[in-house]
Amino acid sequence: MLFLYVSCLNSICQIKVFSNNYVGINYNSTPLSRFVLNSGGLTGYQAYFYNPNISTTGAALATISEKGTGSNTHIMGQLSQTSIGSSNYLYGIKSVAYSSTAYSTGRTYGIYGQAGNATNGYNYAVYGSLQGTRYGAAVFGAINGLGDVALTAQFAGYFRGNVKCENIIYATQFLPISDEKLKTNITDLDPTDALSNISKINPKKYNLKQFKVNQLASDTVSAKNYYNESDQLFTKAKYGVLAQELQKVYPELVYEDYSGSLSVDYIGLVPIMIKAMQAQQTKINDLESKIAVLTRQVSDLLKH
């Protein structure tokens, strides 16, 4: 057995090489992993590092595995784990790719995940799982200027800031928040205006136009098609309105994004259509009443 003593952070760290060629730092017995720190490790892990004194109320564990044995073994390239303690900010993994100086070159990835070619359907480049009974999110995202917020339920995903998807979003149900307690300046729609304005809206049938965008690959910029031309999003005809036309009638329902493109709040059109239908139904009911009166009058005249 070989003993090495080296200076480490103003203290003496003991390194041992055991008869099976396994190496231990601050660990006296033969370890189960090939390289260990403060612990014997676990069989199947190539390296195992444990820090029991990261704080007075928590501990950190980091393990690295190269390969495993057996059926359905959980093989981890790297596992980082913190034991929860009170009043701590705990990070299983904290990765930063950031500079306070803004550059015009390069790319940054805080965390970059790749996965593929395992059992079909079970390949996840990024996997988040919220555990326990406390409120939070499996995936939380916030843009600059927005940060932590106390969540009021458990969410698979929670985002603070605009979210954009280039293709179709599939969902079982979409529920816009519409609680009265979150609204102010509440007024009824004018049925006459709704009926008049709804006739000014001109629905269209259209297809998406293909256009080019610059894409950076291997530090080379090249022009690529924005849409996949074989995708249903591109091949199927669409039905809607032109934002520029709707803006003249209901500017409140048209939004402009960072690039100057206009979007339509189609859900906002629903109450307008409801009010217009109610106004039409009122007119129909009134006409039916008048027709009924005229019908009775004609019938009475015919009897005489």
C-alpha angles and dihedrals in degrees: 000000000000122000122200126184120198134171110253124176093335091308137090115259118196116216118193128191109200129210091262089055092251115142127220133186116202090351124108107189125072105280126228093222124059094242123023140173122201092339142059092242126212133285110262094032115105093200132018126186124183130181111187095177106054088124140346092261105031145041136209129220127187124178132177122201129192100184143341140205137232134039120317092358116176101236115188128194087202133353120194120182137173125197109228120246134174121277094007134127102222126194121191086191126359115190124174130190104171144119127192086222115080113228130192095215137057133032133255129211118183088192122002117194130188127180136161154128097049122116108332110266096017103087115113122176089190121020124185125183123181111213134194129024102286123106119263144098135276088216121024124183130180132175125227111295094027124082142151118001130180105253119213100210142010114285132184087212135009124181130188106200137028117320121206129193121185094205139034122316111214116204136159090223138359117210119186112202107253106159115150091226089067095052137081137179089039114182136163120255117250106245092208092053092045092051093045096045096045089063089056093059110095114202117210140198114220149147127234116263117233117234139170129252130187113252126190115220124166089347091302121116116218136166115253134179111264094214130047100238093211093054120105089235088066102033101047122080117247132216122210146094134287110255092218091056095045090048089066091056104031110013089171090069096055123081130189120216131209091277096050095255116140126232130193127227096220092175088060088060092061098076090045091054091046091052091046091051090049090051090049091048090051089054091047091050090049092050091047090053091050092047090050091052092048091047091054091047092051091047091051091050092051090052090058 
